[in-house]
Structure formats: structure tokens, C-alpha cells
Amino acid sequence: MHDSYWPLLVAILLAFGFGVVTVLLSSLIGPKRPDPIKCSPYECGVEPVEDARKRFFIHYYIIAMLFLIFDIEVVFAYPWAAKFKAMGLWGFIEMAVFIVIFLLIYIYVLGRGALEWE
């Protein structure tokens, strides 16, 4: 039983070893020409004017979470559409319930004003 894990262990060691060797070689062989302009923090070429640790509005996170939720819906709906005929009526009912749940989430989000950008 334990003999079947050797290929997995070898693959993990090779992946880890490749990462370590790559980082070490780049630090040893790579050019080292520090420059004050290269070492300065920037964002899109603009000089920083505020503290980098300022808080973001929670709205950004809410939009990101909603985007992920609706992406998950698409990820589950695509294979269902590809195998629609094979699943028959039961598959249609399951997907209808799934879409109704997401429609209710969407209505709730619209009602709370989470998608309004100010």
C-alpha cells in the first residue's frame, strides 16, 4: 500500500526542489544594480500620496464576493447545459431550483443596494 505513494512523493520533491533551485539561481546569477528609482514604491507610475495601509470601502469586497458567487453559478450551469438531454426532467428540476436560489439572491442584493456604485 505504501509503495504506491512513492511516485507522489517524488513529484512533490521534484516540484519543491525546482522552486528552491530556481530562486537560488536567480538570486546568485541575476543582476544586482539597485537604484533609488527602482527601490521606490509606486502605483501605476504615480508618486504615493497616502499611507499604503489605508482602509478600503467595504463595497469593493461586497462586489468581489457577488462576482464570485455569480461566477460559480456559471461554472455549474455550463456542464449542465452540455449534458441537458442526458439528465432528463430531474436534471432540469435541479437546475431550475439552483437558478431560482440565485435569482432570489440577486433580488435581495438589488434590494439592499449592493450593486449601486456611488
C-alpha distances in whole Angstrom, upper triangle without the diagonal:
4,5,6,8,10,13,13,14,16,18,18,20,22,23,24,26,28,29,30,32,34,35,36,38,40,41,42,43,45,48,50,53,53,56,57,57,54,53,55,53,54,53,54,57,59,60,58,61,59,56,52,51,53,52,52,53,50,51,49,46,47,48,44,43,45,44,40,40,42,40,37,39,40,36,36,39,38,35,37,40,38,37,40,41,38,38,41,43,40,39,42,43,40,41,44,43,41,44,46,44,45,48,49,47,49,53,52,51,54,56,55,56,53,54,57,57,60
4,5,6,7,11,11,11,13,15,16,17,19,21,21,23,25,26,27,28,31,32,33,34,37,38,39,40,41,45,46,50,50,53,54,54,51,50,52,50,51,51,52,54,56,57,55,58,56,53,50,49,51,50,50,51,49,50,48,45,46,47,43,42,44,43,39,40,42,40,37,40,40,36,36,40,39,36,38,41,40,39,42,43,40,39,43,45,42,41,44,44,41,42,45,44,42,45,47,45,45,49,49,47,49,53,52,51,54,56,55,56,52,53,56,56,59
4,5,6,8,10,10,12,14,15,16,18,20,21,22,24,26,26,27,30,31,32,33,36,37,38,39,41,44,46,49,50,53,54,54,51,50,52,51,52,51,52,55,57,57,56,59,57,55,51,50,53,52,51,53,51,52,49,46,48,48,45,43,45,44,41,41,43,41,38,41,41,37,37,40,39,36,39,42,40,39,42,43,40,40,44,46,43,41,45,46,42,43,47,46,43,46,49,47,46,50,51,49,51,54,53,53,56,58,56,57,54,54,58,58,60
4,6,7,8,10,11,13,14,16,17,18,20,21,23,25,26,27,29,31,32,33,35,36,37,38,40,43,45,48,49,52,53,53,49,49,51,49,50,49,50,53,55,56,54,57,55,53,49,48,51,50,49,50,48,49,47,44,45,45,42,40,42,41,37,38,40,37,35,37,37,33,33,37,35,33,35,38,36,35,38,39,36,36,40,42,40,38,41,42,39,39,43,42,40,43,45,43,43,47,48,46,48,51,50,49,53,55,54,54,51,51,55,55,58
4,6,5,6,9,10,11,12,14,16,17,18,20,21,23,24,26,27,29,30,32,33,34,36,37,41,42,45,46,48,50,50,46,45,47,46,47,46,47,50,52,52,51,54,52,49,46,45,47,46,46,47,45,46,44,41,42,43,39,38,40,39,35,36,38,35,33,36,36,32,32,36,35,32,35,38,36,35,38,40,37,37,41,43,40,38,41,42,39,39,43,42,39,42,44,42,42,45,46,44,46,49,49,47,51,53,51,52,49,49,52,52,55
4,5,5,6,9,10,10,12,14,15,16,18,20,21,22,24,26,26,28,30,31,32,33,35,39,40,43,44,47,49,49,45,44,47,45,47,46,47,49,52,52,51,54,52,50,46,46,48,48,47,49,47,48,45,43,44,45,41,40,42,41,37,39,40,37,35,38,38,34,35,38,37,35,37,40,38,38,41,43,40,40,43,46,43,41,44,45,42,42,45,45,42,44,47,45,44,48,49,47,48,52,51,50,53,55,54,54,51,51,54,54,56
4,5,5,6,9,10,10,12,14,15,16,18,20,21,22,24,25,26,28,30,31,32,33,37,39,42,43,46,47,47,43,43,45,44,45,44,45,47,50,51,49,53,51,49,45,45,47,47,46,48,46,47,44,41,43,43,39,38,40,39,35,37,38,35,33,36,36,32,33,36,34,32,35,37,35,35,39,40,37,38,41,44,41,39,42,43,40,40,44,43,40,42,45,44,43,46,48,45,47,50,50,48,51,54,52,53,49,49,52,52,55
4,5,5,6,9,10,11,12,14,15,17,18,20,21,23,24,26,27,29,30,31,32,36,37,41,41,44,45,45,41,41,43,41,42,42,42,45,47,48,47,50,48,46,42,41,44,43,42,44,42,43,40,38,39,39,36,35,37,35,32,34,35,32,30,33,33,29,30,33,32,30,33,35,33,33,37,39,36,36,40,42,39,37,40,41,38,37,41,40,37,40,43,40,40,43,44,42,43,47,46,45,48,50,49,49,46,46,49,49,51
4,5,5,6,9,10,11,12,14,15,16,18,20,21,22,24,26,27,28,30,31,34,36,39,40,42,44,44,40,40,42,40,42,41,42,45,47,47,46,49,47,45,41,41,43,43,42,44,43,44,41,38,40,41,37,36,39,37,34,35,37,34,33,36,36,32,33,36,35,33,36,39,37,37,40,42,40,39,43,45,43,40,43,44,40,40,44,43,40,42,45,43,42,45,46,44,45,49,48,46,50,52,50,51,47,47,50,50,52
4,5,5,6,9,10,10,12,14,15,16,18,20,21,22,24,26,26,27,29,33,34,38,38,41,43,43,39,39,41,40,42,41,42,44,46,47,46,49,48,46,42,42,45,44,44,46,44,45,42,40,42,42,38,38,40,38,35,37,39,36,34,37,37,33,34,38,36,34,37,40,38,38,41,43,41,41,45,47,45,42,45,46,43,42,46,45,42,44,47,45,44,47,48,46,47,51,50,48,51,54,52,52,49,49,52,51,53
4,5,5,6,9,10,10,12,14,15,16,19,20,21,22,24,26,26,27,31,33,36,37,40,41,41,37,37,39,38,39,39,39,41,44,45,44,47,46,43,40,39,42,42,41,43,42,42,39,37,39,39,35,35,37,35,32,34,35,32,31,34,33,30,31,34,33,31,34,36,34,35,38,40,38,38,42,44,42,39,42,43,40,39,43,42,39,41,44,42,41,44,45,43,44,48,47,45,48,51,49,49,45,45,48,48,50
4,5,5,6,8,10,11,12,14,15,17,18,20,21,23,24,26,26,30,31,35,35,38,39,39,35,35,37,36,37,36,37,39,42,42,41,44,43,40,37,36,39,39,38,40,39,40,37,35,37,37,33,33,35,34,30,32,34,31,30,33,33,29,31,34,33,31,34,37,35,36,39,41,39,39,43,44,42,39,42,43,39,39,42,42,38,40,43,41,39,43,44,41,42,46,45,43,46,49,47,47,43,43,46,46,48
4,5,5,6,8,10,10,12,14,15,16,18,20,21,22,23,25,28,30,33,34,37,39,39,35,34,37,36,37,37,38,40,42,43,42,45,44,41,38,37,40,40,40,42,41,42,39,37,39,39,36,35,38,37,33,36,38,34,33,37,36,33,34,38,36,35,38,40,39,39,43,45,43,43,46,48,46,43,46,47,43,43,46,45,42,44,47,44,43,46,47,45,46,49,48,47,49,52,50,50,46,46,49,48,50
4,5,5,6,9,10,10,12,14,15,16,18,20,21,22,23,27,28,32,33,36,38,37,34,33,36,35,36,36,37,39,41,42,41,45,44,41,38,38,41,41,40,43,42,43,39,37,40,40,36,36,38,36,33,36,37,34,33,37,36,32,34,37,36,34,38,40,38,39,42,44,42,42,46,48,46,43,46,47,44,43,46,46,42,44,47,45,43,47,48,45,46,50,49,47,50,52,51,50,46,46,49,48,50
4,5,5,6,9,10,11,13,14,15,17,19,20,21,22,25,27,30,31,33,35,35,31,31,33,32,33,33,34,36,38,39,38,41,40,38,34,35,37,37,37,39,38,39,36,34,36,36,32,32,35,33,30,32,34,31,30,33,33,29,31,34,33,32,35,37,35,36,40,42,40,40,44,46,44,41,43,44,41,40,43,43,39,41,44,42,40,43,45,42,42,46,45,43,46,49,47,47,43,43,45,44,47
4,5,5,6,9,10,11,12,14,16,17,18,20,21,24,25,29,29,32,34,34,30,29,32,31,32,32,33,35,37,38,37,40,39,36,33,33,36,36,36,38,37,39,35,33,36,36,32,32,35,33,31,33,35,32,31,35,34,31,33,36,35,34,37,39,38,39,42,45,43,43,46,48,46,43,45,46,43,42,45,44,41,42,45,43,41,44,45,42,43,47,46,44,46,49,47,47,43,43,46,44,46
4,5,5,6,8,10,10,12,14,15,16,18,19,23,24,28,28,32,34,34,30,29,32,32,33,34,35,36,39,39,38,41,41,38,35,35,38,38,38,41,40,42,38,37,39,39,35,36,39,37,34,37,38,35,35,38,37,34,36,40,38,37,41,42,41,42,45,48,46,46,49,51,49,46,48,50,46,45,48,48,44,46,49,46,44,48,49,46,47,50,49,47,50,52,50,50,46,46,49,47,49
4,6,5,6,9,10,10,12,14,15,16,17,21,22,26,27,30,32,32,28,28,31,30,31,32,32,34,36,37,37,40,39,37,34,34,37,38,38,40,40,41,37,36,38,38,34,35,37,35,33,36,37,34,33,37,36,33,35,38,36,36,39,41,39,40,44,46,44,45,48,50,48,45,47,49,45,44,47,47,43,44,48,45,43,47,48,45,45,49,48,46,49,51,49,49,45,45,47,46,48
4,6,5,6,9,10,11,12,14,15,16,19,21,24,24,27,29,29,25,25,27,27,28,28,29,31,33,34,33,37,36,34,30,31,34,34,34,37,36,37,34,32,35,35,31,32,35,33,30,33,35,32,31,35,34,31,34,37,35,35,38,40,39,40,43,46,44,44,48,50,48,44,46,48,44,43,46,45,42,43,46,44,41,45,46,43,43,47,46,43,46,49,46,46,42,42,44,42,44
4,5,5,6,9,10,11,12,14,15,19,19,23,23,27,29,29,25,24,27,27,29,30,31,32,34,34,34,37,36,34,31,31,34,35,35,38,38,39,36,34,37,37,34,34,37,36,33,36,38,35,35,38,38,35,37,40,39,39,42,44,42,44,47,49,48,48,51,53,51,48,50,51,47,46,49,48,45,46,49,46,44,48,49,45,46,49,48,46,48,51,49,48,44,44,46,45,47
4,6,5,6,8,10,10,12,13,17,18,22,23,26,29,29,25,25,28,28,30,31,32,33,35,36,35,39,38,36,33,34,37,38,38,41,41,42,39,37,40,40,36,37,40,38,36,39,40,37,37,41,40,37,39,42,41,40,44,45,44,45,48,51,49,49,53,55,53,50,52,53,50,48,51,51,47,48,51,49,47,50,51,48,48,52,51,49,51,54,52,51,47,47,49,47,49
4,6,5,6,9,10,10,11,15,17,20,21,24,26,26,23,23,26,26,27,28,28,29,32,33,32,36,36,34,31,32,35,36,36,39,39,40,36,35,38,37,34,35,38,35,33,37,38,35,35,39,37,35,38,40,39,38,42,43,42,44,47,49,48,48,52,54,52,48,50,52,48,47,50,49,46,46,49,47,45,48,49,46,46,50,49,46,49,51,49,48,45,44,46,44,46
4,6,5,6,9,10,10,14,14,18,18,22,24,24,20,20,23,23,24,26,27,27,30,30,30,33,33,31,28,29,32,33,33,36,37,38,34,33,36,36,33,34,37,35,33,36,38,35,35,39,38,35,38,41,39,40,43,44,43,45,48,51,49,49,53,55,53,49,51,52,49,47,50,50,46,47,49,47,45,48,49,45,46,49,48,45,48,50,48,47,43,43,45,43,44
4,5,5,6,8,10,13,14,18,19,22,24,25,21,21,24,25,27,28,29,30,32,32,32,35,35,33,30,31,34,36,36,40,40,41,38,37,40,40,36,37,41,38,36,40,41,38,39,42,41,39,42,45,43,43,46,48,47,48,51,54,53,53,56,58,56,53,54,56,52,51,54,53,49,50,53,51,48,51,52,49,49,53,52,49,51,54,51,50,47,46,48,46,48
4,5,5,6,8,11,13,17,18,22,24,25,21,21,25,26,27,29,30,30,33,33,33,36,36,35,32,33,36,38,38,41,42,43,39,38,42,41,38,39,42,40,38,41,42,39,40,43,42,40,43,45,43,44,47,48,47,49,52,54,53,53,57,59,57,54,55,57,53,52,55,54,51,51,54,52,50,53,54,51,51,54,53,50,53,55,53,52,48,48,50,47,49
4,6,5,5,9,10,14,15,18,21,21,18,18,21,22,24,25,26,26,29,29,29,33,33,32,29,30,33,35,35,38,39,40,36,36,39,38,35,37,40,37,36,39,40,37,38,42,40,38,41,44,42,42,46,47,46,48,51,54,52,53,56,58,56,53,54,56,52,50,53,53,49,50,53,50,48,51,52,49,48,52,51,48,50,53,51,49,46,45,47,44,46
4,6,6,8,9,12,13,17,19,20,17,16,20,21,23,25,26,26,29,28,28,32,32,30,27,29,32,34,35,38,39,40,37,36,40,39,36,38,41,39,37,40,42,39,40,43,42,40,43,46,44,45,48,49,48,50,53,56,55,55,58,60,58,55,56,57,54,52,55,55,51,51,54,52,49,52,53,50,49,53,52,49,51,54,51,50,46,46,47,45,46
4,6,9,9,13,15,19,21,23,19,19,23,24,26,28,29,29,32,31,32,35,35,34,31,33,36,38,39,42,43,44,41,40,43,43,40,41,44,42,41,44,45,42,43,47,46,43,46,49,47,48,51,52,51,53,56,59,58,58,61,63,61,58,59,61,57,55,58,58,54,55,57,55,53,55,57,53,53,57,56,53,55,57,55,54,50,49,51,49,50
4,7,9,12,15,18,21,22,19,20,23,25,26,28,29,28,31,31,32,36,36,35,32,34,37,39,39,43,44,45,41,41,44,43,40,42,45,42,41,44,46,42,43,47,45,43,46,49,47,47,51,52,50,53,56,58,57,58,61,63,61,58,59,61,57,55,58,58,54,55,58,56,53,56,57,54,53,57,56,53,55,58,56,54,50,50,51,49,50
4,6,10,12,15,18,19,15,16,20,21,23,25,25,24,27,27,28,32,33,32,29,31,34,36,36,40,41,42,38,38,41,40,37,39,42,40,39,42,43,40,41,45,43,42,45,47,45,46,49,50,49,51,54,57,56,56,60,61,60,56,58,59,56,54,56,56,53,53,56,54,51,53,55,51,51,54,54,50,52,55,53,51,48,47,48,45,46
4,6,9,12,16,16,13,14,18,20,21,24,24,23,26,26,27,31,32,31,28,31,34,36,37,40,41,42,39,39,42,41,38,41,43,41,40,44,45,42,43,47,45,44,47,49,47,48,52,52,51,54,56,59,59,59,62,64,62,59,60,61,58,56,59,58,55,55,57,55,52,55,56,53,52,55,55,51,53,56,54,52,48,47,48,46,46
4,6,10,13,14,11,12,16,18,20,23,24,22,25,24,25,29,30,29,27,29,32,35,35,39,40,42,38,38,42,41,38,41,44,41,41,44,45,43,44,48,47,45,48,50,49,50,53,54,53,56,58,61,61,61,64,65,64,60,61,62,59,57,60,59,55,55,58,56,53,55,57,53,52,56,55,51,53,56,53,51,48,47,48,45,46
4,6,10,11,9,10,14,17,19,21,22,20,23,22,23,27,28,27,26,29,31,34,35,38,40,41,38,39,42,41,39,41,44,42,41,45,46,44,45,49,47,46,50,52,50,51,55,55,54,57,60,63,62,62,65,67,65,62,62,64,61,58,61,60,57,56,59,57,54,56,57,54,53,56,55,51,53,56,53,51,48,47,48,44,45
4,7,9,7,7,10,14,16,19,20,18,20,19,20,23,25,24,22,25,28,31,32,36,38,39,36,36,40,39,37,39,42,40,40,44,45,42,44,47,47,45,49,51,50,51,54,55,54,57,59,62,62,62,65,66,64,61,62,63,60,57,59,59,55,55,57,55,52,54,55,52,51,54,53,49,51,53,51,49,45,45,45,42,42
4,5,5,6,9,12,14,17,18,16,18,16,18,21,23,23,21,25,27,30,31,35,37,38,35,36,39,39,37,39,42,40,40,44,45,43,45,48,47,46,49,51,50,52,55,55,55,58,60,63,63,63,65,67,65,62,62,63,60,58,60,59,56,55,57,55,52,54,55,51,50,53,52,49,50,52,50,48,45,44,44,41,41
4,5,5,6,10,12,16,17,14,15,13,15,18,20,20,19,22,24,28,29,32,35,36,33,34,38,37,35,38,41,39,39,43,44,42,44,47,47,46,49,51,50,52,55,55,55,58,60,63,63,63,66,67,65,62,62,63,60,57,59,59,55,55,57,54,51,53,54,50,49,52,51,47,48,51,48,46,43,42,42,39,38
4,5,5,9,9,13,14,11,12,11,13,16,18,19,18,21,23,27,27,31,33,34,31,32,36,35,33,36,39,37,37,41,42,40,42,45,44,44,47,49,48,50,53,53,53,56,58,61,61,61,63,64,63,59,60,61,58,55,57,57,53,52,54,52,49,51,52,48,47,50,49,45,46,48,46,43,41,40,40,36,36
4,6,8,9,13,13,11,13,13,14,18,19,19,18,21,23,26,27,30,32,33,30,31,35,34,32,35,37,35,35,39,40,38,40,43,42,41,45,46,45,47,50,50,50,53,55,58,58,58,61,62,60,57,57,58,55,53,55,54,51,50,52,50,47,49,50,46,45,48,47,44,45,48,45,43,40,39,39,36,36
4,7,9,13,15,13,14,13,13,17,18,17,16,19,21,24,25,29,31,32,29,30,34,33,31,34,37,35,35,38,40,38,40,43,42,41,45,47,46,48,50,51,51,54,56,59,59,58,61,62,60,57,57,58,55,53,55,54,50,50,52,50,47,49,50,46,45,48,47,43,45,47,44,42,39,39,39,36,36
4,6,10,12,11,11,9,10,13,14,14,13,16,19,22,23,26,29,30,27,28,32,31,30,32,35,34,34,37,39,37,39,42,41,41,44,46,46,47,50,51,51,54,55,59,59,58,61,61,60,57,57,58,55,52,54,53,50,49,51,49,46,47,48,44,43,46,45,41,42,45,42,40,37,36,36,33,33
4,7,10,9,9,8,7,11,12,11,10,13,15,18,19,23,25,26,23,24,28,28,26,29,31,30,30,34,35,34,36,39,38,38,41,43,42,44,47,48,48,51,52,56,56,55,58,58,57,53,53,54,51,49,50,50,46,45,47,45,42,44,44,41,40,42,41,37,39,41,38,36,33,33,33,29,29
4,6,6,6,6,6,10,11,12,10,14,15,18,18,21,24,24,21,23,27,26,24,27,30,28,29,32,33,32,34,37,36,36,40,41,41,43,45,46,46,49,50,54,54,54,56,56,55,52,52,52,50,47,48,48,45,44,45,43,40,42,43,39,38,40,39,36,37,39,36,34,31,30,30,27,27
4,5,6,7,7,10,11,12,10,14,14,16,16,19,21,21,18,20,24,22,21,24,26,25,26,29,30,29,31,34,33,33,37,38,38,40,42,42,43,46,47,51,51,51,53,53,52,49,48,49,47,44,45,45,41,40,42,40,37,38,39,36,34,37,36,32,33,36,33,31,28,27,27,23,23
4,6,9,10,13,14,16,14,17,17,19,18,20,23,23,19,22,25,23,22,25,27,25,26,29,30,28,31,33,32,33,36,37,37,39,42,41,42,45,46,50,51,50,52,53,52,48,48,49,47,44,45,45,41,40,42,40,37,38,39,36,34,37,36,33,33,36,34,31,28,27,27,23,24
4,7,9,12,15,16,15,19,19,21,21,23,26,26,23,25,28,26,25,29,30,28,30,33,33,32,35,37,36,36,40,41,40,43,45,45,46,49,50,53,54,54,56,56,55,52,52,53,50,47,49,49,45,44,46,44,41,42,43,40,38,40,40,36,37,39,37,34,32,30,30,26,26
4,6,9,11,14,13,17,17,19,19,21,24,24,22,24,27,26,25,29,30,29,30,34,34,33,36,38,37,38,41,42,42,44,47,46,47,50,51,55,56,55,57,57,56,53,52,53,51,48,49,49,46,44,46,44,41,42,43,39,38,40,39,35,36,38,36,33,30,29,29,25,24
4,6,9,12,12,15,16,19,19,22,25,25,23,25,29,28,27,30,32,31,32,35,36,35,38,40,40,40,43,45,44,47,49,49,50,53,54,58,58,57,60,60,59,55,55,56,53,50,51,51,48,46,48,46,43,44,45,41,40,42,41,37,38,40,37,34,32,31,30,27,26
4,6,8,8,12,12,15,16,19,22,23,21,23,26,26,25,28,30,29,30,33,34,34,36,39,38,39,42,43,43,46,48,48,49,52,53,57,57,56,58,58,57,54,53,54,51,49,50,49,46,45,46,44,41,42,42,39,38,40,38,35,35,37,35,32,30,29,29,25,24
4,7,9,12,11,15,15,18,22,23,21,23,26,26,26,29,31,30,32,34,36,35,38,40,40,41,44,45,45,48,50,50,51,54,55,58,59,58,60,60,58,55,55,55,52,50,51,50,47,45,47,44,41,42,43,39,38,40,38,35,35,37,34,31,29,29,28,24,23
4,6,9,8,11,13,15,19,20,19,21,24,24,24,27,29,28,30,32,34,34,36,38,39,39,42,43,44,46,48,49,50,53,53,57,58,56,58,58,56,53,53,53,50,48,49,48,45,44,45,42,39,40,40,37,36,38,36,32,33,35,32,29,27,27,26,23,22
4,5,6,10,12,15,18,20,19,20,23,24,23,26,28,28,29,32,33,33,35,38,38,38,41,43,43,46,47,48,50,52,53,56,57,55,57,57,55,53,52,52,50,47,48,47,44,43,44,42,39,40,40,36,36,38,36,32,33,35,31,30,27,28,27,24,23
4,6,9,11,14,17,19,17,18,21,22,21,23,26,25,26,29,31,30,32,35,35,35,38,40,40,42,44,45,46,49,50,53,53,52,54,54,53,50,50,50,47,44,46,44,41,41,42,39,36,38,38,34,34,36,34,31,32,34,30,29,26,26,26,23,23
4,6,9,13,15,17,16,16,19,21,20,22,24,25,25,28,30,29,31,34,34,34,37,39,40,42,43,45,46,48,49,53,53,51,53,53,51,48,48,48,45,43,44,43,40,39,40,37,35,37,36,33,32,34,32,29,31,32,29,27,25,26,26,23,22
4,7,10,12,15,14,15,18,19,19,21,23,24,24,27,29,29,30,33,34,34,37,39,40,42,43,44,46,48,49,52,53,51,53,52,51,48,48,47,45,43,43,42,39,38,39,36,34,35,35,31,30,32,30,27,28,29,26,25,22,23,23,20,19
4,7,9,12,11,12,14,16,16,18,20,21,22,24,26,26,28,30,31,32,34,36,37,39,41,42,43,45,46,50,50,48,50,49,47,45,45,44,41,39,40,38,35,35,35,33,30,32,31,27,27,29,26,23,25,26,22,21,19,20,20,18,17
4,6,8,7,9,11,13,13,15,17,18,19,21,23,23,25,27,28,29,31,33,34,36,38,38,40,42,43,47,47,45,47,46,45,42,42,41,39,36,37,36,33,32,33,30,27,29,28,24,24,26,24,20,22,23,20,18,16,17,17,14,14
4,5,6,8,9,11,12,14,15,16,18,20,21,22,24,26,27,28,30,32,33,36,37,37,39,42,42,45,46,44,46,45,43,41,40,39,37,35,35,34,31,30,30,28,25,26,25,22,21,23,21,17,19,20,16,15,12,14,13,11,11
4,5,5,6,9,10,11,13,14,16,17,19,20,21,23,25,26,28,29,31,33,34,35,37,39,39,43,43,41,43,42,40,37,37,36,34,32,32,30,28,27,27,24,22,23,22,19,19,20,18,15,16,17,14,13,10,12,13,12,13
4,5,5,6,9,10,11,12,14,15,17,18,20,21,23,24,26,27,29,32,32,33,35,37,37,41,41,39,41,40,38,36,35,34,32,30,30,29,26,25,25,23,20,21,20,17,16,18,16,12,14,15,12,10,7,9,9,8,10
4,6,5,6,9,10,11,13,14,16,17,19,20,21,23,25,26,27,30,31,32,34,36,36,40,40,38,40,40,38,35,35,34,32,30,30,29,26,25,26,24,21,22,22,18,17,19,18,14,16,18,15,13,10,10,11,10,11
4,5,5,6,9,10,11,12,14,15,17,19,20,21,23,24,26,28,29,30,32,34,34,38,39,37,38,38,36,33,33,33,30,28,28,27,24,23,24,22,19,21,20,17,16,19,17,14,16,18,15,14,11,12,13,13,15
4,5,5,6,9,10,11,12,14,15,17,19,20,21,23,25,27,28,29,31,33,33,36,37,35,36,35,34,31,31,30,28,25,26,24,21,21,21,19,16,17,17,13,13,15,13,10,12,14,12,11,7,9,11,11,14
4,5,5,6,9,10,11,12,14,15,17,18,20,21,23,25,26,27,29,31,31,35,36,34,35,34,33,30,29,29,27,25,25,24,21,20,21,19,15,17,17,13,12,15,14,10,12,15,13,11,7,7,10,10,13
4,5,5,6,9,10,10,12,14,15,16,19,20,21,24,25,26,28,30,30,34,34,33,34,34,33,30,29,29,27,24,25,24,21,20,21,19,16,18,19,15,14,17,16,13,15,18,16,15,11,11,13,13,16
4,5,5,6,9,10,11,13,14,15,17,19,20,23,23,25,27,28,28,32,33,30,32,32,30,27,27,27,24,22,23,21,18,18,19,16,14,16,16,12,12,16,14,11,14,17,15,15,11,11,15,15,18
4,5,5,6,8,10,11,13,14,16,17,19,21,22,22,25,27,26,30,31,29,30,30,28,25,25,24,22,20,20,19,16,15,16,14,11,13,13,10,9,12,12,9,11,14,13,12,9,9,13,14,17
4,6,5,6,9,10,11,12,14,15,17,19,20,21,23,25,25,29,30,28,30,30,28,25,25,25,23,20,21,20,17,16,17,16,12,14,15,12,11,15,15,12,14,17,16,15,12,11,14,14,18
4,6,5,6,9,10,10,12,14,16,18,19,20,22,24,24,28,28,26,29,28,27,24,24,24,21,19,20,19,16,15,18,15,12,15,16,13,13,17,16,14,16,19,18,18,14,14,17,18,21
4,5,5,7,9,10,11,13,15,17,17,19,21,22,22,26,27,24,26,26,24,21,21,21,18,16,17,16,12,12,14,12,9,12,13,10,10,14,13,12,14,17,16,17,14,14,17,19,22
4,5,5,7,9,10,10,13,15,15,16,19,21,20,24,25,23,25,24,23,20,19,20,17,14,15,15,12,10,13,11,8,10,12,10,9,13,14,12,14,17,17,17,14,13,17,18,22
4,5,5,6,9,10,11,13,15,15,17,19,20,23,24,23,25,25,24,20,20,21,18,15,17,17,14,13,16,14,11,14,16,13,13,17,17,15,17,20,20,20,17,16,19,20,24
4,5,5,6,9,10,12,13,14,16,18,18,22,22,20,23,23,21,18,18,19,16,13,15,15,11,12,14,13,10,13,15,13,14,17,18,16,19,21,21,21,19,18,22,23,26
4,5,5,6,9,11,11,12,15,16,16,20,20,18,20,20,18,15,15,16,13,10,12,12,8,8,11,10,8,11,13,12,12,15,16,15,17,20,21,21,18,18,21,23,27
4,5,5,6,9,10,10,12,15,15,18,19,18,20,20,19,16,15,17,15,12,14,15,11,10,14,14,11,13,16,15,14,18,19,18,19,22,23,23,20,19,22,24,27
4,6,6,7,9,11,12,14,15,18,18,17,20,21,19,16,16,18,15,12,15,16,12,12,16,15,13,16,18,17,17,21,22,20,22,25,25,25,23,22,25,26,30
4,6,6,7,9,11,12,12,16,16,14,17,17,16,12,13,14,11,9,12,13,9,10,14,13,12,15,17,16,17,20,21,21,23,25,26,26,24,23,27,28,32
4,6,5,6,9,10,10,14,15,13,15,16,15,11,11,13,11,8,10,12,9,9,13,13,12,14,17,16,16,19,21,21,22,25,26,26,24,23,26,28,32
4,5,5,6,9,10,13,14,14,16,17,17,13,13,16,14,11,14,16,13,12,16,17,15,17,20,20,19,22,24,23,25,28,29,28,26,25,28,29,33
4,5,5,6,8,12,11,11,14,16,15,11,13,15,13,11,14,16,14,14,18,18,17,19,22,22,22,25,27,26,28,30,31,31,29,28,31,33,36
4,5,5,6,9,10,8,11,12,12,8,9,11,10,8,11,13,11,12,15,16,16,17,20,20,21,23,25,25,27,29,30,31,29,28,31,33,37
4,6,5,9,10,10,11,13,13,10,10,13,12,10,12,15,13,13,16,18,17,18,21,21,21,24,26,26,27,29,31,31,29,28,31,33,37
4,6,8,9,10,12,15,15,12,12,16,15,13,15,18,16,16,20,21,20,21,25,25,25,27,29,29,30,33,34,34,32,31,34,35,39
4,6,5,7,9,12,12,9,10,14,13,12,15,17,16,17,20,21,21,22,25,26,26,28,30,30,32,34,36,36,34,33,36,38,42
4,6,6,7,9,10,7,7,11,11,10,12,15,14,15,17,19,19,20,23,24,24,26,29,29,30,32,34,35,33,32,35,37,41
4,6,5,9,11,9,9,13,14,13,15,18,18,18,20,22,23,24,26,28,28,30,32,33,33,36,38,38,37,35,39,41,44
4,6,9,10,8,10,13,14,14,16,18,18,19,22,23,24,25,28,29,29,31,33,34,35,37,39,40,38,37,40,42,46
4,7,7,5,7,10,10,10,13,15,15,16,19,20,21,22,25,26,27,29,30,31,33,35,36,37,36,35,38,40,44
4,6,6,7,9,10,11,13,15,16,17,19,21,22,23,25,26,27,29,31,32,33,35,37,38,36,36,39,41,45
4,5,5,6,9,10,10,12,14,15,16,18,20,21,22,24,25,27,29,30,31,33,35,36,35,34,38,40,44
4,5,5,6,9,10,11,12,14,15,17,19,20,21,23,24,26,27,29,30,32,33,35,34,34,37,40,43
4,5,5,6,9,10,11,12,14,16,17,18,20,21,22,24,26,27,28,30,32,33,32,31,35,37,41
4,5,5,6,9,10,10,12,14,15,16,18,20,21,22,24,25,26,28,30,31,30,29,33,35,39
4,6,5,6,9,10,10,12,14,15,16,18,20,21,23,24,25,27,29,30,29,29,32,35,39
4,5,5,6,9,10,11,13,14,16,17,19,20,21,23,25,26,27,29,28,28,31,34,37
4,5,5,6,8,10,11,12,14,15,16,18,20,21,22,24,26,27,26,25,28,31,35
4,5,5,6,9,10,10,12,14,15,16,18,20,21,22,24,26,25,24,28,30,34
4,6,5,6,9,10,11,12,14,15,17,18,20,21,23,24,24,24,27,30,33
4,6,5,6,9,10,11,13,14,16,17,19,20,21,23,22,21,25,28,31
4,5,5,6,9,10,10,12,14,15,16,18,20,21,20,19,23,25,29
4,5,5,6,9,10,10,12,14,15,16,18,20,19,19,22,25,29
4,5,5,6,9,10,11,12,14,15,17,19,18,18,21,24,28
4,5,5,6,9,10,10,12,14,15,16,15,15,19,21,25
4,5,5,6,9,10,11,12,14,15,15,14,18,21,24
4,5,5,6,9,10,10,12,14,14,15,18,21,24
4,6,5,6,9,10,11,12,11,12,16,18,21
4,5,5,6,9,10,11,10,10,13,16,19
4,5,5,6,9,10,11,11,13,17,19
4,5,5,6,9,9,11,13,16,19
4,5,5,6,6,7,10,13,16
4,5,5,6,6,8,12,14
4,5,8,9,10,14,16
4,6,8,9,12,14
4,5,5,9,10
4,6,8,10
4,6,10
4,6
4
